[in-house]
Amino acid sequence: MSRRSLKIRGIVLTAALGAGALALSACTPPLPPDVLAARAEAQIECASGNVEIATPSEFTGAMSTVGDALGSVCPDQTVTEVAPGGKAQIALVGQAPSDAQLLAFKTASCPADKVITIPAFAYPVSITYNVVGLEGLVFTPQAAAGVLSGAVTSWEDPLIADANPDFDLSGLPPLALVSTQAPSGAVSAMTTWISQQDSAAWPDGPVSTLKAGKKFPDQEAMLTEMLASEGTLAVLPIFTAVNNNIATANLPVKGTDLNGQDIDTVVTSDDVQLYKVGSGATNVTTTADGSVLASAATGGLPVEGNFDLASSKIVLGEGAGLAGWPVEGYAHLMICDPGSNTALPLLYAQYLVRLAGQGALEAFGLTPLPEPIRFKTFAPLRVTVATEEGN
């Protein structure tokens, strides 16, 4: 990675911080995540330069949207999205990166530097289809498994029809499954959910590519086919389907929530609040090198410690259980870290996980990180070097 000279300046975003919050002793213990978050929200460090971010086609524009928000306060700091696979200081991937992805990124982009990985945002996923008049179909895990395995090829198949008695499924175009050749975080999230709900229906476990159906080189080509051919079906992020006027299926949620309430309901695919609740149904791990990884959020029932209802500003109906959308992918950033808190990639990532950056992602159609998970990303990004290192 080239080492460029950076001009750094701090921009204070809050009126004041207490003296106790600003003062650090020579070697103090690390501060709690919520204190780190408050400090980070209070100040943005700006630099002069451009950071390139390898961005898969399904998220084209998302990183630039955050860059535009950052540019409103740091006009000399710019972002360029580039195609995956090349040299870039940051790479966005649709799920926690594999060892092979990490090695490829490090080899191509920062062979001499450490790679930091953090969750960037969540994104709801559903079975999507181009059939006029069938908006709001319910897909059980068994129906989803049958379609994605290629065993279900008709809309009148009992696996679909039995869950949708109010729909007339006769005389429809043939059901045609389509997917991309490249690994998909959306497919991985969906097959994770199916295998967790009914492993007998989907014995292959989580996979990123499908064996059945027609394959396309990228999402753009697949969407072109979907829009031109009625009856086509695919696994897609919901924001992609909405932007292309493609119907999204509703999905069931069953289990016991954090309050001990039994849940057995069908969740509609158009409620942003429920995306936020569902994003808490993830497992978060911290690796030996400090990176933070989040699994696909499946099942719709938040995991204790990974979701805070109050901080998400969500108001649930009276008597409603704490259940959200049951299939969500977690996109991650792989970041080159040259060992300096003033490096452009770190500055961009620090802004992305702040409330302003997460707000820009939400406006784009993605789901912001739950606060407990967002707080965890501050440590590997070294938002405050003295606090993190205790010196």
N, C-alpha and C positions, 0 to 999 in steps of 0.2 A: 504494500500500500504506500503510495507516495506521501511524503511528509511535507505538508504545506504550512507556511507561516499563517497563524490565525490571530486576528485581532479580537479580543474578548472584552465584552462589556456586560455588566449586570443590569437587568431591568427589574425594578421592584414593582410588584403587582399589587401588594397590599399596603395599607396606610402605615402600619407599624407592627412590629413584633416586640413582645416583652423582652426586657433585658436578659431575663433568665433563659429565654428561648434562643437568643443570639450568642450568648457567651458560651465558650467551650473551654474547659480546663485543659491542661497540657495533655493528659491522657485519661479521657473519660470513657466510661462504658458506652457501647452503642445505644442510641436512643430508640424508643419504641417505634414501630412502623408508622403509627398515626402521627407522631411528632415529626418524623422524617417527611411524611407527606405534606404536613402543614408548612414546613420550611421550604420544601420544593415548590409548592404552589406560590410561595411568596416571591420567588426570584427566578428569572430566566436568564441564562448566559447566552449571549449572541456571539456569532462569529461571522467572518467573511469567507465565503466559499460555497461550493456545491457538493452535495452528497448524492451518489447514485444508489438507487435501490432496485434490486432485481425483483420484479413483481409479476406473479402469474396472471394470465389473462382474466381469470374470474374476479380478480380484485383490481383491475386496471382503474386508475384514478384515485384509489383510496389513499395511497401514500402521498400523492400530489395534493390531495385535499388537506391533509395534515400539514404538508409543506406550505400551502397557501396561508393557512392559519398562523403558522410560525412566521411566515414572511410579513405578516401584518405588524409584528412587533420586532422582528429581526430582518429588515429588508435586504441585507447583504448576504443572508443565509438562504440558499435555494436548494431545491430537490428536483432530481430527474429520475423518472421511472425508466428502467431498461428491462429487456427481456431476460428471463431466467437463464442461468447457465454460463453467463459471461462474468467478467470481473466487475464487482460492485462492492462498496463498503458495507452495504446492508442487503440482506436477502429476506424477503417475505415468503413464508410457506404456509400452506393451508392447515397444517397440523404440527404437532411436536416433531421436529426433524429427526430423521433416522441417523444412525451413525454414518451411513454412506453419504447422506446429504451434508452432514457436518464436515466430513472429510473433503468432499468436493468443494464446498464453499471455502474452507480454510486453504486448500491447495490453490484455488483460483484467485482468491481475493486477499488473503492475509496470512501467507505462510509463516511470517515471522512474528505474528501477533496472536494474542488470545482471542477466542471467539466466545462472545456472550450470547446466550439465548434466553428470551423472555416471551411470555404470552403478549400478544398485541391487541387482540379483540376476539370476541365470540361472534358466531354468525349462525342463525337458525337455518335448518336444512329440512326439506320435505320431498316427498314424491310429487313431482310436477308433471303436468300433462296438457296437451293441446287438444281438448275436446270441448266444443262449445256447449254450454248448458249443464256441464257436470261440475261446476264450481262447488267445492265443499264436500267432496267425497271423503269418506273415512277409510283409511288404510290401516288395518291391523298389522302387527309384526308378521303374521303368517301370510297375509296378502302381499306385503312388501317383499318378503322372502321369495314367494312364488313368482312374482314379476321379475325380480332382479336375478333369479336363477334361470329364468327362461321357461319355467314350468307352467306359468300362467300366461296365456297369449290371447285371451278373450276378456272383454269387459264384463261378460255375463258369467264368468267363472264364479262358482259359489264362494270362493275366498273373498271376492270383491262384493258380489251381490248380497250375500247374507248380512254384511255389515252396513249395507245401504238400501234398505227395503223401500225407501221413499223415492228412489231414483229409477227411471226406466232406462235400463242398460241395453235394450234390444236395438238392433239395426245400426250399431255404431261402427265406425271404421275399425279395422284390425288394430289391436294393441301392439305397438312397435317400440321396443326398448332401444334407447340410444345412450351412448356414453362416450367419454374421451379415452384415447389411448394412454394419455399421461395419467399418473396417479392423481387422485382427487381427494382432498380433505373432506369434501361433502360425502362422497361415497364411503370413506372410512368411518365417518360419524354415523351414517345410516346403518351400515352393516354392524357396527359396534352395538347400536341400539337393538337391532334385530336379534343378534346372537345373545345378548344379555336377556332379552325377553323370552326367547324360545330358541335355545341352541339346537334343538332337534330340527326345527324348520330351516335353520341356517348353520349347518355344521362347519362351514369354512372359517368361522370367526371373522374378526375385522379384516377387511381387504380394502385396498385403495383403487383397484381396477376391477371391472366386471368381466366375467367370461362370456356371458350371454349378450345378445343384441348386436346392433351395428355400432362400429367404432368410428370416431372422428379424431383428427389430429389435435384439435383444440376446442375450447368451449365455443368460440365464435362460429366455427363450422358446424358444431352440433346444434347451436341455436338456430342457425340458418335452416337446417333440416327440420327442426321442430316447428318453426313458424310456417314452413311451407307444407307440412304434412300433418293433417289432422289424425289423431290417434296415437301420436308419438308420446313417449313417456321417458322421463329421466330423473335422476337425483340431482337437485340443484339447491344452492343457497336461495332462501326465499326472496331476498332483495333482488336477485337476478331474475327470478320468475316474475316478480311484480313489475320490474322495469321493462319486461318484454311481454306483458299481458298474458302470461301463462298461468293456468290455474294451479293452485297448491292444495294438497290433501290435508285434511285434519287427522290428528293422531291421538291414540289413547294414552292415558297416564293411569297407572294403577300401583298402589303401594301405601306406605305410611310416611307422612311428612314429619318435619322436625318437631312439630307440636303434638305428635302422637295421633293425629287425625288420619283415619283411613280414607284413601283417595281412590276413586274408580270413576273416571270421567273421560270425555273426549275434549281435547283442547283445540280451539280454532287457531288457524295459522295466521291470523291477521291482528294479533294483539301484541304490541310492542312491549307492554308491561310484562307479559308472560315470557317473552324472550329473555328479559332481564332475570326473572326468577329462575328460569331453566338453566341459565348460564352458571348458576351456583352448583349444579349437579355434576361437578368435575372433581377430579383428584389432582392435587398439586404436589409436585416433588421438587426438591432442591438438590442439584447434583453436587458432586464433590468439588467441582470448580466454581460453584456458586450460581450457576444458571438455574432458571426457574422454568419448569415444564408443566403444562396443564393438559390433561387428557380431554378427549371429546366429552361434552356434557350430555349425558344420556339418562333418560328415565323421568326427567322433569322435576325430581325431588331434590332440592339443594342438599349438599353435604354440609354437616355442621362445621362452622368455622370458615366456610367459603362463600357465605352470602349474608348480607345485612339488609334487612327489609327497609329500615328507616333511612339509611344512607342512600339507598336506591330511589327514594322518593316514590315508592309504589304504594298505591292504595287498593287493597283487595276488597271485594264485596263481603258483606256481612255473612259470616259462616263459611266463607270460601277457605279451603285449605291452602297451604303453601306449596302449590304445584304450578309448574310452568311448562314451556315448550320442551318436548322430550328429546329432541335431536339437535345438537348444536356442535359445530366444529370450533376449534380454537386455533386461530392463526398465530404464528410465532415469528419473531424477528431473530435472525442470526446477524450479529453485529461484530465488526472488526474493532478490537480494543487495543490501541497501541500503547496503553499504559498511562494515558493522560486524560484528565477530566475535561480538557479543553478540545478534545478531538471532535471533529464534525459529526461522525456517526453517533457518538455518545450523546452529543447535544441534541440531535434530532430525536433519538430514542427517549431521552429524558422528557422532551416536550410531548411526545406521543402518549406517554403514560400519565402525564398531567391531565387535570380535568379539561383543560382547553383542547388538548389533542384528542382525548376520548370523546369530547363533544363534537369535534369535527368528524370523527368516524361515525358517530351516531347519526349525524345529519346526512352522511353518505348512505346510510341504510344498514350499518353494522351495529353490533351490540357491544357497549362498553364493558370493560372488565368490572366484575364485582369489586367493591372497595377492598375487602380483605385480600383479594388476589392482586389488585393494583398496588397496594402497599408493599407486597412482597417483591415486586419488580424493582423497587427503589434501591435495595441493597446491592444487587449485581451491577447496577448502572452508576453506583457511586455518586449519587446526587449531591452528597456532602462528604467530601473525602475525609475531612477531619473527624466527622462523626462516625463514619463507617470503619475507619482504621483505628479510632481511639487515640489519635495523636493530633 
